[in-house]
Structures are given as C-alpha cells and as structure tokens.
Amino acid sequence: MPGEKVVPKKRYSGFFGTDLENILAGAGIAAVEVVGVCTSICVMDTVGGLANRDYAMSVPVKGVADFDSEAHRFSLKRMEKLYGAEVS
C-alpha cells in the first residue's frame, strides 16, 4: 500500500542491520503483530528482538508457518511463555 514502510531483512531477525527499531520508535508504535515464515527461525528471532525492546507483540497462528511442524509448535509456546507474545 502507498506510504507503508518495507524493511528488507538482512538476517533472521528483522532488527539485524535494519532501521526497524528507529522506524517503530519514530512512529510511536507500542504493539506489533508478527507474521511470516519460518516460525522457528525468523519469526521467533524477530519476536525476541521485540521483547528485548519491551514491545507488546502478537503472533497469529494462521499468519506463521514452518517447514518443521514440531519446531513450529515449540516456537509458538516459547514465544508465548518466554517472550510474552500473545499467540492467537
């Protein structure tokens, strides 16, 4: 959509080597919804980065996927229990 920010990732976390932190802070964002693939790698690393920066976050189960179903389930639980993400 016009006016939306696109932040190309450079590594697993959306924060590594990007301006994501400055973009969120500059826009006054307090809560972030994270979607994407792979749940056990990129999604979980980005959620960890959000948690370490004290953002509220949600991860919709229908908005994430993984090539490994066991890792997918583990990652959803970990993000909820360790990082405080709302998994719905």
Backbone hydrogen bonds, N-H to C=O, Kabsch-Sander energy under -0.5 kcal/mol:
donor,donor_aa,acceptor,acceptor_aa,energy
4,E,1,M,-1.8
10,K,16,F,-0.6
11,R,13,S,-0.6
16,F,13,S,-0.6
18,T,15,F,-1.6
23,I,19,D,-2.6
24,L,20,L,-2.7
25,A,21,E,-2.3
26,G,22,N,-2.7
27,A,23,I,-1.5
28,G,25,A,-1.2
29,I,24,L,-2.4
32,V,56,A,-2.4
34,V,32,V,-0.5
34,V,58,S,-2.8
35,V,33,E,-0.5
36,G,63,G,-2.7
38,C,65,A,-0.7
39,T,65,A,-2.2
41,I,38,C,-1.7
43,V,38,C,-1.8
44,M,39,T,-1.3
45,D,41,I,-2.4
46,T,42,C,-2.2
47,V,43,V,-2.6
48,G,44,M,-2.3
49,G,45,D,-1.8
50,L,46,T,-2.1
51,A,47,V,-2.7
52,N,48,G,-2.3
53,R,49,G,-0.6
53,R,50,L,-0.8
54,D,51,A,-1.7
55,Y,50,L,-2.3
56,A,30,A,-2.2
58,S,32,V,-2.2
59,V,86,E,-2.8
63,G,60,P,-2.4
64,V,61,V,-1.2
65,A,36,G,-1.3
69,S,67,F,-0.5
72,H,68,D,-2.4
73,R,69,S,-2.1
74,F,70,E,-2.4
75,S,71,A,-2.6
76,L,72,H,-2.1
77,K,73,R,-2.0
78,R,74,F,-2.7
79,M,75,S,-2.8
80,E,76,L,-1.7
81,K,77,K,-3.0
82,L,78,R,-2.9
83,Y,78,R,-1.1
84,G,80,E,-0.5
85,A,79,M,-2.5
86,E,57,M,-2.6
87,V,85,A,-0.8
88,S,59,V,-1.5
88,S,86,E,-0.6
